[in-house]
Amino acid sequence: MMLTAGMIVAAGMGVSSAGPAVADSHILHAQSQANGTSSALIGGRVGSMPSSSGWDNVGKRTFTNGKSGWVRSHGTNFKATIKTASSGEYRYDLWERDPDNPDEHVGYGYLSGAGSIIWYSISPWVDGSDGTAEFYLTTDDPKATVVVFYD
């Protein structure tokens, strides 16, 4: 893959992620559950990023026709851990649900098999009187069954 300006790339065992940066503060990476760490290209530097131990489970949802149910997030960072029987690489898109306006695309990541995707600095999507964002995933993975979301 050729790297271009504005592209964020990360990889873990059997996991990859590539996509345009939403903004400099919006960093996306994917990590393998097998080793708990990933290497990430952030601002031109590669570093090791350990998995966080401070995650709060905010809900477990099933996929129906490639779309998960939604959960509330208070912002900062957001993690989705996906269960799938697929072994190929599939895309997972994070969306912010807004009942009054069109849903907003937050970002995306790729997984090869089960694993986690983490979105950093997602606070700009927090809105409304309750101070939360409502997130859900879509995917082209026909075998994705369950996602557990963490805040």
C-alpha atoms as a printed R data frame, in Angstrom:
    type eleno elety resid chain resno       x       y      z
1   ATOM     1    CA   MET     A     1   0.000   0.000  0.000
2   ATOM     2    CA   MET     A     2   1.276   3.477 -0.840
3   ATOM     3    CA   LEU     A     3   0.996   6.043  1.953
4   ATOM     4    CA   THR     A     4  -0.374   9.457  1.131
5   ATOM     5    CA   ALA     A     5  -0.916  12.616  3.161
6   ATOM     6    CA   GLY     A     6  -3.878  12.332  5.502
7   ATOM     7    CA   MET     A     7  -3.772   8.541  5.643
8   ATOM     8    CA   ILE     A     8  -3.620   6.725  8.956
9   ATOM     9    CA   VAL     A     9  -2.397   3.152  8.949
10  ATOM    10    CA   ALA     A    10  -2.220   0.621 11.739
11  ATOM    11    CA   ALA     A    11  -1.676  -3.092 11.888
12  ATOM    12    CA   GLY     A    12  -1.820  -5.872 14.417
13  ATOM    13    CA   MET     A    13  -1.726  -9.620 13.941
14  ATOM    14    CA   GLY     A    14  -4.292 -10.307 11.210
15  ATOM    15    CA   VAL     A    15  -5.658  -6.769 11.392
16  ATOM    16    CA   SER     A    16  -5.216  -3.675  9.280
17  ATOM    17    CA   SER     A    17  -6.720  -0.237  9.040
18  ATOM    18    CA   ALA     A    18  -6.277   2.502  6.483
19  ATOM    19    CA   GLY     A    19  -8.272   5.595  5.751
20  ATOM    20    CA   PRO     A    20  -8.323   9.343  5.535
21  ATOM    21    CA   ALA     A    21  -7.932  11.250  8.754
22  ATOM    22    CA   VAL     A    22 -11.082  13.076  9.814
23  ATOM    23    CA   ALA     A    23  -8.874  15.652 11.517
24  ATOM    24    CA   ASP     A    24  -5.430  15.589 13.088
25  ATOM    25    CA   SER     A    25  -6.915  14.693 16.470
26  ATOM    26    CA   HIS     A    26  -9.044  11.839 15.124
27  ATOM    27    CA   ILE     A    27  -6.795   8.785 15.161
28  ATOM    28    CA   LEU     A    28  -8.064   5.353 14.211
29  ATOM    29    CA   HIS     A    29  -6.314   2.056 14.688
30  ATOM    30    CA   ALA     A    30  -7.211  -1.591 14.754
31  ATOM    31    CA   GLN     A    31  -5.740  -4.103 17.134
32  ATOM    32    CA   SER     A    32  -5.591  -7.844 17.332
33  ATOM    33    CA   GLN     A    33  -7.077  -9.558 20.349
34  ATOM    34    CA   ALA     A    34  -4.302 -12.122 20.017
35  ATOM    35    CA   ASN     A    35  -1.456  -9.819 21.065
36  ATOM    36    CA   GLY     A    36  -3.196  -6.769 22.589
37  ATOM    37    CA   THR     A    37  -0.944  -4.207 20.895
38  ATOM    38    CA   SER     A    38  -0.660  -2.645 17.487
39  ATOM    39    CA   SER     A    39   1.818  -0.551 15.575
40  ATOM    40    CA   ALA     A    40   0.468   2.743 14.327
41  ATOM    41    CA   LEU     A    41   1.660   5.470 12.016
42  ATOM    42    CA   ILE     A    42   0.670   8.678 13.808
43  ATOM    43    CA   GLY     A    43   1.947  12.003 12.608
44  ATOM    44    CA   GLY     A    44   4.768  10.315 10.700
45  ATOM    45    CA   ARG     A    45   6.053   8.340 13.701
46  ATOM    46    CA   VAL     A    46   5.518   4.661 14.350
47  ATOM    47    CA   GLY     A    47   4.923   3.607 17.942
48  ATOM    48    CA   SER     A    48   3.562   0.723 19.945
49  ATOM    49    CA   MET     A    49   0.131   1.320 21.416
50  ATOM    50    CA   PRO     A    50  -0.868  -1.029 24.287
51  ATOM    51    CA   SER     A    51  -4.497  -1.911 24.751
52  ATOM    52    CA   SER     A    52  -6.319   0.172 27.339
53  ATOM    53    CA   SER     A    53  -7.382  -1.353 30.628
54  ATOM    54    CA   GLY     A    54  -9.767   1.515 31.447
55  ATOM    55    CA   TRP     A    55 -12.626   0.644 29.097
56  ATOM    56    CA   ASP     A    56 -16.264   0.677 30.244
57  ATOM    57    CA   ASN     A    57 -18.631  -1.740 28.497
58  ATOM    58    CA   VAL     A    58 -21.500   0.368 27.092
59  ATOM    59    CA   GLY     A    59 -23.394  -2.398 25.337
60  ATOM    60    CA   LYS     A    60 -23.467  -5.590 23.325
61  ATOM    61    CA   ARG     A    61 -25.379  -5.472 20.041
62  ATOM    62    CA   THR     A    62 -26.078  -7.895 17.213
63  ATOM    63    CA   PHE     A    63 -25.645  -7.268 13.499
64  ATOM    64    CA   THR     A    64 -28.773  -7.427 11.321
65  ATOM    65    CA   ASN     A    65 -28.238  -7.078  7.584
66  ATOM    66    CA   GLY     A    66 -24.761  -5.604  8.201
67  ATOM    67    CA   LYS     A    67 -25.879  -3.008 10.765
68  ATOM    68    CA   SER     A    68 -25.510  -3.122 14.540
69  ATOM    69    CA   GLY     A    69 -27.778  -1.624 17.141
70  ATOM    70    CA   TRP     A    70 -26.615   1.673 18.660
71  ATOM    71    CA   VAL     A    71 -25.127   2.600 22.032
72  ATOM    72    CA   ARG     A    72 -24.453   5.857 23.865
73  ATOM    73    CA   SER     A    73 -20.898   7.166 24.295
74  ATOM    74    CA   HIS     A    74 -19.631  10.056 26.400
75  ATOM    75    CA   GLY     A    75 -16.812  10.803 23.985
76  ATOM    76    CA   THR     A    76 -13.015  10.700 24.188
77  ATOM    77    CA   ASN     A    77 -12.192   7.220 22.797
78  ATOM    78    CA   PHE     A    78 -14.478   4.447 21.562
79  ATOM    79    CA   LYS     A    79 -13.806   0.746 20.974
80  ATOM    80    CA   ALA     A    80 -15.772  -1.904 19.096
81  ATOM    81    CA   THR     A    81 -14.909  -5.589 19.601
82  ATOM    82    CA   ILE     A    82 -16.411  -7.676 16.826
83  ATOM    83    CA   LYS     A    83 -17.248 -11.382 16.777
84  ATOM    84    CA   THR     A    84 -17.273 -12.954 13.315
85  ATOM    85    CA   ALA     A    85 -16.724 -16.325 11.678
86  ATOM    86    CA   SER     A    86 -15.105 -14.662  8.650
87  ATOM    87    CA   SER     A    87 -11.404 -14.966  7.995
88  ATOM    88    CA   GLY     A    88 -11.175 -12.455  5.151
89  ATOM    89    CA   GLU     A    89 -10.636  -8.726  5.526
90  ATOM    90    CA   TYR     A    90 -13.830  -6.696  5.960
91  ATOM    91    CA   ARG     A    91 -14.606  -3.032  6.514
92  ATOM    92    CA   TYR     A    92 -16.414  -1.711  9.598
93  ATOM    93    CA   ASP     A    93 -17.859   1.824  9.486
94  ATOM    94    CA   LEU     A    94 -18.666   3.806 12.636
95  ATOM    95    CA   TRP     A    95 -21.706   6.091 12.412
96  ATOM    96    CA   GLU     A    96 -23.172   8.679 14.759
97  ATOM    97    CA   ARG     A    97 -26.949   8.306 14.912
98  ATOM    98    CA   ASP     A    98 -28.963  11.528 14.861
99  ATOM    99    CA   PRO     A    99 -32.749  11.222 14.843
100 ATOM   100    CA   ASP     A   100 -33.168  14.848 13.691
101 ATOM   101    CA   ASN     A   101 -30.523  14.910 10.940
102 ATOM   102    CA   PRO     A   102 -28.785  12.463  8.590
103 ATOM   103    CA   ASP     A   103 -26.427  10.091 10.410
104 ATOM   104    CA   GLU     A   104 -22.765  11.151 10.322
105 ATOM   105    CA   HIS     A   105 -19.903   8.914  9.213
106 ATOM   106    CA   VAL     A   106 -17.213   8.949 11.929
107 ATOM   107    CA   GLY     A   107 -14.600   6.643 10.400
108 ATOM   108    CA   TYR     A   108 -13.809   3.073  9.474
109 ATOM   109    CA   GLY     A   109 -11.400   0.220 10.025
110 ATOM   110    CA   TYR     A   110 -10.660  -3.212  8.602
111 ATOM   111    CA   LEU     A   111 -10.445  -6.515 10.443
112 ATOM   112    CA   SER     A   112  -9.415  -9.976  9.284
113 ATOM   113    CA   GLY     A   113 -11.441 -12.158 11.613
114 ATOM   114    CA   ALA     A   114 -12.575 -11.198 15.104
115 ATOM   115    CA   GLY     A   115 -10.888  -8.258 16.800
116 ATOM   116    CA   SER     A   116 -11.223  -4.667 17.957
117 ATOM   117    CA   ILE     A   117 -11.183  -1.253 16.336
118 ATOM   118    CA   ILE     A   118 -10.524   1.887 18.393
119 ATOM   119    CA   TRP     A   119 -11.457   5.430 17.440
120 ATOM   120    CA   TYR     A   120  -9.611   8.196 19.317
121 ATOM   121    CA   SER     A   121 -10.877  11.727 20.055
122 ATOM   122    CA   ILE     A   122 -14.480  11.144 19.067
123 ATOM   123    CA   SER     A   123 -15.802  13.887 21.391
124 ATOM   124    CA   PRO     A   124 -16.813  16.181 18.481
125 ATOM   125    CA   TRP     A   125 -19.703  13.783 17.792
126 ATOM   126    CA   VAL     A   126 -21.129  14.234 21.297
127 ATOM   127    CA   ASP     A   127 -24.280  16.323 20.943
128 ATOM   128    CA   GLY     A   128 -27.739  16.859 22.328
129 ATOM   129    CA   SER     A   129 -28.982  17.673 25.777
130 ATOM   130    CA   ASP     A   130 -27.752  14.364 27.270
131 ATOM   131    CA   GLY     A   131 -24.079  14.987 26.387
132 ATOM   132    CA   THR     A   132 -23.671  11.684 24.532
133 ATOM   133    CA   ALA     A   133 -23.140  10.414 21.019
134 ATOM   134    CA   GLU     A   134 -25.132   7.465 19.707
135 ATOM   135    CA   PHE     A   135 -22.845   5.156 17.724
136 ATOM   136    CA   TYR     A   136 -23.439   2.066 15.594
137 ATOM   137    CA   LEU     A   137 -21.479   0.022 13.056
138 ATOM   138    CA   THR     A   138 -22.137  -1.077  9.510
139 ATOM   139    CA   THR     A   139 -20.105  -3.736  7.724
140 ATOM   140    CA   ASP     A   140 -19.820  -5.721  4.531
141 ATOM   141    CA   ASP     A   141 -18.896  -8.812  6.609
142 ATOM   142    CA   PRO     A   142 -21.745 -11.314  6.103
143 ATOM   143    CA   LYS     A   143 -20.640 -13.392  9.112
144 ATOM   144    CA   ALA     A   144 -20.319 -10.604 11.697
145 ATOM   145    CA   THR     A   145 -22.700 -11.545 14.522
146 ATOM   146    CA   VAL     A   146 -22.031  -9.489 17.658
147 ATOM   147    CA   VAL     A   147 -20.220  -6.298 18.646
148 ATOM   148    CA   VAL     A   148 -19.390  -5.157 22.175
149 ATOM   149    CA   PHE     A   149 -18.869  -1.415 22.492
150 ATOM   150    CA   TYR     A   150 -16.571   0.254 25.042
151 ATOM   151    CA   ASP     A   151 -16.227   3.875 26.081
